[in-house]
Amino acid sequence: MQTLTIQTNNSHAIGLLEELAALNLIEVINKSVSSSKKTKLSDRLWGSISSETAKKMNEELEQTKNEWERDI
């Protein structure tokens, strides 16, 4: 027995899969891919920007925070 992950590109494909399941040729396991891969957002985004860009963004953020803290 093999387990496969299938992405349907057409609504008729689901009907065909249900017919195959009714004939006991396959078993449909309802499990979405997104729920099976529970990764932290920080892990998914790690490395998406360079260290230099991250440093510049952090400096700008600190500058913005300091601007809000001054008395007007």
C-alpha positions in Angstrom: 0.0 0.0 0.0 1.2 3.5 -0.9 0.2 6.9 0.5 0.0 9.7 -2.0 -0.7 13.4 -1.7 -2.9 14.7 -4.6 -3.7 18.2 -5.6 -6.9 18.4 -7.7 -7.0 20.8 -10.5 -10.7 20.2 -11.4 -13.8 19.8 -9.3 -14.7 16.6 -11.3 -11.5 14.9 -10.0 -13.0 14.9 -6.5 -16.0 13.0 -7.8 -13.8 10.5 -9.5 -11.8 10.0 -6.3 -15.0 9.5 -4.4 -16.1 6.8 -6.9 -12.8 5.0 -6.5 -13.3 5.1 -2.7 -16.8 3.7 -3.1 -15.3 0.8 -5.0 -12.8 0.2 -2.2 -9.9 0.8 -4.6 -8.6 3.8 -2.6 -9.2 5.4 0.8 -9.5 9.2 0.9 -8.0 10.7 4.0 -9.1 14.3 4.4 -6.0 16.1 5.6 -5.0 19.5 4.3 -1.3 20.1 3.7 -1.3 23.5 5.4 -2.6 22.0 8.7 -0.1 19.1 8.6 2.9 21.5 8.3 2.7 23.6 11.5 5.9 25.6 11.3 6.5 28.9 13.1 6.3 32.0 10.9 9.8 33.0 12.0 11.1 29.6 10.7 9.3 30.1 7.3 10.6 33.6 6.9 14.2 33.0 8.1 16.6 34.1 5.4 14.0 35.9 3.3 15.9 39.2 3.6 19.6 39.8 3.9 21.4 40.6 7.1 22.3 44.0 5.8 18.6 44.8 5.0 17.5 43.5 8.4 20.0 45.8 10.1 18.9 48.8 8.1 15.2 48.1 8.9 16.0 47.7 12.6 17.9 51.0 12.6 15.0 52.8 11.0 12.6 51.2 13.5 14.7 52.4 16.4 14.8 55.9 14.9 11.0 55.9 14.5 10.6 54.8 18.1 12.9 57.6 19.3 10.9 60.2 17.3 7.7 59.2 19.1 9.3 59.4 22.5 10.4 63.0 22.3 8.4 65.8 23.9 6.6 68.2 21.6 
